[in-house]
Amino acid sequence: MLRLMRGAAAQGRGVITVLHDLNAAATADSVIMLARGRVIAAGPTDRVFTAEALSETYGMSFSLQKGRNGQTLVGTE
């Protein structure tokens, strides 16, 4: 499914999706993180996916690591 969405975006189409899989969301160009009905962070994924923003959103500790392909891997501490 994500491959189809990426293909549509490559064709110039706007794509909006709701994801709860943080590793899948980490592959997006930009994200909006919501918690309790308010925006916690919005913008390019590499700037929004911070341990602080994830901790505020989910109420638990997070650590971030870069994978071999450059994607952010999210793990709880």
C-alpha positions in Angstrom: 0.0 0.0 0.0 2.8 2.4 0.9 4.4 1.7 -2.5 1.2 2.7 -4.3 1.0 5.9 -2.3 4.7 6.7 -3.0 4.0 6.1 -6.7 1.0 8.5 -6.7 3.1 11.1 -5.0 5.9 10.7 -7.6 3.2 11.5 -10.2 2.5 14.8 -8.5 -0.6 13.7 -6.6 -1.2 14.7 -3.0 -1.3 11.8 -0.7 -2.7 11.9 2.9 -2.8 8.8 5.1 -3.1 8.0 8.8 -0.4 5.7 10.1 0.2 4.4 13.6 3.3 2.4 12.5 6.1 4.8 13.3 8.6 3.1 11.1 6.2 3.3 8.1 5.5 7.0 8.9 9.3 7.6 9.1 9.4 7.1 5.3 7.0 10.0 4.6 8.3 13.3 3.2 6.4 15.2 5.9 4.2 14.4 8.9 1.8 15.9 11.4 2.0 14.4 14.9 -1.3 14.7 16.9 -2.0 14.0 20.5 -5.1 14.7 22.5 -6.6 16.7 19.6 -3.7 19.1 19.1 -0.7 19.3 16.8 2.5 18.3 18.6 4.8 18.8 15.6 4.5 19.2 11.8 6.9 19.5 8.9 9.6 17.4 7.2 9.8 14.0 8.8 13.5 14.3 9.7 12.8 17.4 11.7 9.5 16.2 13.3 10.5 12.7 14.3 12.5 13.6 17.5 12.6 11.7 20.7 11.0 14.7 22.5 8.0 15.0 20.1 7.4 11.2 20.1 7.6 11.1 23.9 5.1 14.0 24.2 2.8 12.3 21.7 2.9 8.8 23.1 3.7 9.5 26.8 6.7 7.1 26.8 10.4 7.4 26.2 11.8 6.9 22.7 15.2 6.6 21.1 15.9 7.1 17.4 18.5 5.4 15.2 19.3 5.7 11.5 19.1 2.5 9.6 21.4 1.4 6.8 19.1 2.9 4.2 18.9 6.2 6.1 15.4 5.6 7.5 14.7 6.4 11.1 14.1 3.4 13.3 12.0 4.1 16.4 12.4 2.1 19.5 11.2 2.7 23.1 13.7 2.8 25.9 
